[in-house]
Amino acid sequence: MVDVARARKLAVRIREVVSMTLETQVKDPRLGMVTITDAKVTPDLREATLYYTVYGTDEERQSSAMALESAKGVLRKTVGQQTGVRYTPSLQFIADVVPETAGKIEDLLAQARAEDARVHAIAESAKPAGEADPYKAPRMHEDDDEPSSDQG
């Protein structure tokens, strides 16, 4: 029987343990400013996927990814000691692309706002293509000031 709540709790605990271990025990110089953003554990509690972001250039991201891969054994051992589960889950690190995606979406929204403002400015100064009042007005006779009905 699968206990999803237990998997979620374990994922939170693994995220905390890995974050603390990276901060205090892993002394790899390639490891940059890494933040563990999320963790997911499979329902059978055998595999854990950790999502991370790295502040810096692409080169720093690559070196941090290599440092995380080389520190997997130490991290897994610490997770096993700290969580107390029967089988320590294997760890997989995946770079979190949410910040880059959010930045791209913000850029697209800024472009859309600029285009909307441009269209609004054009619409403000626009004039109708035909007459100013395109609706037909009732005919006026020269000797009357009242509209006439053209029936009959």
C-alpha positions in Angstrom: 0.0 0.0 0.0 1.4 3.4 -1.0 1.4 6.2 1.6 1.7 9.4 -0.3 1.8 11.5 2.8 4.8 9.6 4.1 6.6 10.1 0.7 5.9 13.9 1.0 7.2 14.0 4.5 10.3 12.1 3.6 10.9 14.4 0.6 10.8 17.5 2.9 13.2 15.8 5.3 15.6 14.8 2.5 15.5 18.4 1.2 16.4 19.7 4.6 19.2 17.2 5.2 20.8 17.7 1.8 20.7 21.5 2.2 22.3 21.3 5.6 24.9 18.8 4.5 25.8 20.9 1.4 26.2 23.9 3.7 28.2 22.3 6.5 30.0 19.1 5.3 30.6 19.3 1.5 33.7 21.4 0.9 34.0 21.1 -2.8 35.4 24.3 -4.3 33.3 23.8 -7.5 30.1 24.0 -5.5 28.7 27.5 -6.0 25.7 29.1 -4.4 23.4 26.1 -4.6 19.8 26.2 -3.4 17.7 23.0 -3.1 14.3 24.2 -4.2 12.3 21.0 -4.1 12.5 17.3 -3.5 10.2 14.4 -4.7 10.3 10.8 -3.6 8.8 7.9 -5.5 5.9 6.2 -3.7 8.0 3.1 -2.9 10.6 5.5 -1.2 13.5 4.1 -3.3 14.4 7.2 -5.4 14.6 10.9 -4.5 14.8 13.6 -7.1 16.2 16.9 -5.8 15.7 20.1 -7.8 18.3 22.9 -7.4 19.2 26.3 -8.6 22.6 27.9 -8.8 23.3 31.6 -8.8 25.9 32.5 -11.3 27.1 31.9 -14.9 26.6 28.9 -17.0 30.1 27.8 -16.2 29.4 28.0 -12.5 26.2 26.0 -13.0 28.1 23.2 -14.8 30.8 23.0 -12.1 28.1 23.0 -9.4 26.3 20.1 -11.2 29.6 18.2 -11.3 30.2 18.9 -7.6 26.7 17.6 -6.7 27.2 14.4 -8.7 30.5 13.8 -7.0 29.0 14.4 -3.5 26.1 12.0 -4.1 27.6 9.3 -1.9 28.2 11.5 1.1 24.8 13.0 0.7 23.1 9.7 0.5 24.9 8.4 3.5 23.9 11.4 5.5 20.3 11.1 4.4 20.2 7.5 5.5 21.6 8.4 8.9 19.3 11.3 9.4 16.0 9.9 8.1 16.1 6.4 9.7 14.3 4.7 6.8 15.0 1.0 6.0 16.2 1.7 2.4 18.1 4.9 1.8 16.7 6.4 -1.5 19.1 7.0 -4.4 19.5 10.7 -5.1 19.1 12.4 -8.5 19.9 16.1 -9.0 18.0 18.1 -11.6 18.6 21.7 -12.4 15.5 23.7 -11.7 14.5 25.8 -14.7 11.7 27.7 -13.1 13.7 30.9 -12.5 14.8 31.1 -16.1 11.3 30.3 -17.4 9.9 33.0 -15.1 12.4 35.5 -16.5 11.4 34.7 -20.0 7.7 35.0 -19.2 8.3 38.4 -17.6 10.1 39.6 -20.7 7.2 38.4 -22.9 4.7 40.2 -20.6 6.7 43.4 -20.9 6.7 43.1 -24.7 2.9 42.5 -24.6 2.4 45.6 -22.4 4.5 47.8 -24.7 2.6 46.6 -27.7 -0.8 47.2 -26.0 0.3 50.7 -25.1 1.4 51.3 -28.7 -2.0 50.1 -30.0 -3.8 52.2 -27.4 -1.9 55.3 -28.5 -2.8 54.6 -32.2 -6.5 54.0 -31.2 -6.6 57.3 -29.3 -5.7 59.3 -32.4 -7.7 57.2 -34.9 -10.6 58.7 -36.9 -13.4 56.8 -38.6 -12.9 55.8 -42.2 -16.2 57.2 -43.4 -18.3 60.0 -42.1 -18.0 61.2 -38.5 -21.6 60.1 -37.9 -22.3 57.0 -40.0 -25.9 56.6 -38.9 -28.7 58.1 -41.1 -30.5 61.0 -39.6 -34.2 61.6 -40.4 -34.7 64.0 -43.4 -35.5 67.6 -42.7 -37.8 69.6 -45.0 -36.7 73.1 -45.6 -40.0 74.7 -44.5 -40.3 72.5 -41.4 -38.1 72.2 -38.4 -39.6 68.7 -37.7 -38.5 65.5 -39.3 -40.9 64.2 -41.9 -42.0 60.7 -42.5 -41.6 59.6 -46.1 -44.6 57.3 -46.2 -47.1 57.4 -48.9 
